[in-house]
Amino acid sequence: MTRPAAIRQSRLWLAAAYLLVIGAILYGAGHGMSGLLMRAHWSAIKSELETLGGTLHDSLKPLLPAEARPSAQLLTILPGLCLVGDPCPLPSSLLPRHAVSIADPERFYLRLLNRQGRLIAHSPGSPKTTAAGPGPVWTVLDGQDGERFLQYSIHLHRSHAPAPPSAQPAELAELDWGYLQIGRSLRGLDAEGERLWWAAQTIVLVALLVAGLASWWLSGLAMQPLLKAYRQQEQFSADAAHELRAPVANLLGVVEAHNRVAPEEQKAGNDMLAVVWGQAQRLNRLITDLLLLAQLEAPEPAAALQECDITQIAADLIEETAEAANAAGVTVQLINNNEAAIRVHGSERELYRLVSNLLLNAVNYTQPGGTISVSLRRERHQLVLQVKDSGIGISTADQQRIFDRFFRSDPSRSRQQGGTGLGLSIVAAIVRRHHGQISVASTLGSGSVFIVKLPATGSGSFRAALLQQTPPPAA
């Protein structure tokens, strides 16, 4: 699988994972919300039936006949009911409102049962049931054309009924007469549930489409650091292979040429060995710099940090590089505006390498007769180190990559001087490791100035930051 295809597939899987999680949350929220709404409607319907049943019960108690059986008296009390066994057509219009009747037979129905649970009268359109007895208090029945009804069953009591002489006072007021069943159509509730279902599906589908686009965008953002690291790894591998290929090819060529030299030509053989030695030294410097970069990206033990006099380090390095500067025909000077020494917390070995690389870089890219100045000053809680040269300068485009590994603004000049292309990368890694900042300002033909800012001793917050064990971010 090619790299672009693998990246697209990884991004697709990441977006799918995002979408799956968001979809599960949306579906769960939609299902819960619709369930709450339907539960509220269901509770309202039950409350309505309970209220209606209680009203009808209280209204019917003084009017009920002595026996619970089909009779004309029932039709007088509840007009619109049908006695069991008689035809019961649906009315063409609503029944006149009565004190003990239900106004809308298309939504409600009534059923009267005797104490044994046998049906004696019912309203038109009530569902047919073969169950013996009144059944549970609440039940759902299927009516005509698949319509559902919620049925509520209660006891009917008859008031002022004659009681035996032995009856208690509490039994004189009313006796069990039978059962009253009130049903309400669930057509509206079912339609509302269907509307809620389709609304929830539509909202979730639209939300998933938006979430899919957002997931694709977020997965792209999440993969950017990985892609950047992958590209840096690819670039590093390519650069390292390019840098190692030249000295290895030279070594192989020298060894092959040495094998062809006659024994009497010792001087030519010695020259070849000198070339081998130089290339081996170059390889050694390259490997050493790569190992140093790897070490700089690892966490620094707290015990390795100490107070370092950066002024003394700069003075020592100027003295050490004096010979190289004289050979290049440039002048190096130290400018220290502070009388007291400026100290920082860090690794003396790494700070030494930082200043050394900046000095050698300035010497390598400054023409004979030029000058290099190293200035030190303190700004509040920061040390400001500036290395300024009057060299060839750096273009604006190259300034964006000057701290990348193996990058050279003038490759031929750097290789001739034995550089590995890792000097400024090491400088940037050391600055990050010491929680500082580095920048460059340059103009072609007018020189360059590298500015390093490091936390100086005396600030309260930087010491704790330096003692952290987390590694610094990668370049």
Secondary structure, 3 states (H helix, E strand, C coil): CCHHHHHHHHHHHHHHHHHHHHHHHHHHHHHHHHHHHHHHHHHHHHHHHHHHHHHHHHHHCCCCCCCCCCCHHHHHHCCCCEECCCCCCCCCCCCCCCCCCCCCCCCEEEEEEECCCCEEEECCCCCCCCCCCCCCCEEEEECHHHCEEEEEEEEEEEECCCCCCCCCHHHCCEEEEEEEEEEEECHHHHHHHHHHHHHHHHHHHHHHHHHHHHHHHHHHHHHHHHHHHHHHHHHHHHHHHHHHHHHHHHHHHHHHHHHHCCCCCHHHHHHHHHHHHHHHHHHHHHHHHHHHHHHHCCCCCHHHCEEEEHHHHHHHHHHHCHHHHHHHCCEEEEEECCCCCCEEEECHHHHHHHHHHHHHHHHHCCCCCCEEEEEEEEECCEEEEEEEECCCCCCHHHHCCCCCCCCCCCHHHHHHCCCCCCHHHHHHHHHHHCCCEEEEEECCCCCEEEEEEEEECCCCCHHHHHCCCCCCCCC
